[in-house]
């Protein structure tokens, strides 16, 4: 999942994981905030460090996929080039780009840490959507307009896509390979 800070990526990822667990599927969420506190603690927010962040997350995703897990990533991932490179690392039928499209004004309203306000005041440099660009996906498999639905409803929309594209079978606990 890709989208601005505060778009709802993590909340939707958590709801999606619950829905998949209810189908006895093994999943793991790689949340951008959590990854930056551990594995990618050495990276800051310059463009080349953002690129490295997504490279590492996509490599880790590939390893986890190889181990049989369904990997859900929830990262801002602001650059199209980095998302394209991640897509090229993951087997074609296992990469589904979900654009969590939420207007920046709503993202700012949801911001519990006040990051947007700090960025607008110039206290945070290279903040995506304010002082650093966000390139919306050109052709995501799923374009979630997350501003008019709950995280649960958004997760159900993803499940419906997985069923429709035969990547998930209703009543079975198996993802199409």
C-alpha positions, 0 to 999 in steps of 0.5 A, a space after each residue: 500500500 502506498 499513500 501519504 502519511 495519515 492516508 490510512 495505510 496502516 489501519 487498512 493493513 491491520 483490517 486486511 490482516 484480520 480478514 486474511 487470518 479469518 481465512 486461516 492465511 499466514 500474513 505479515 505486515 511490514 509497516 513503514 513506521 515500524 521498519 524505520 524504528 528497527 531495520 531501517 533506523 540508519 536511514 533518514 529522509 533524503 531521496 536516496 535514503 527513501 529509495 534504500 528504505 523501499 529497496 530493503 522493504 521489497 527485498 524483505 518482502 520477497 524473502 517472506 513471500 518465499 517462506 510462504 507468507 502473504 506480505 502486506 506493506 504499508 509505506 508512503 513509498 513516494 516515488 514511482 521508480 522505487 515502486 516499479 523496482 519493488 514490482 520487478 523484485 516480486 513475482 508478477 502475480 504476487 505484487 498488488 499495488 494499492 493506492 490509498 488515496 486520501 486528500 492531504 487536507 484529511 491526512 492533516 486532520 488525522 495527524 495525531 503527532 502534528 507532523 504536517 503542522 511541523 512540516 508546514 512551519 519548516 521544522 521537518 524537512 523533506 516531508 512527503 506532500 509538503 516539502 518533498 513530492 509524492 508521485 501517485 501511482 500511474 496504474 495501481 491494481 487497486 485505487 482505494 478512495 479511502 476518504 469515504 470508507 472505514 478501514 474495514 470497508 477498504 480492506 473488504 474492497 481489497 478482499 473483493 479484488 483478490 477474489 475477483 482476480 482469483 488470488 483468493 478463493 472464498 471458502 478455501 484457505 489457499 491463495 492462487 499460485 
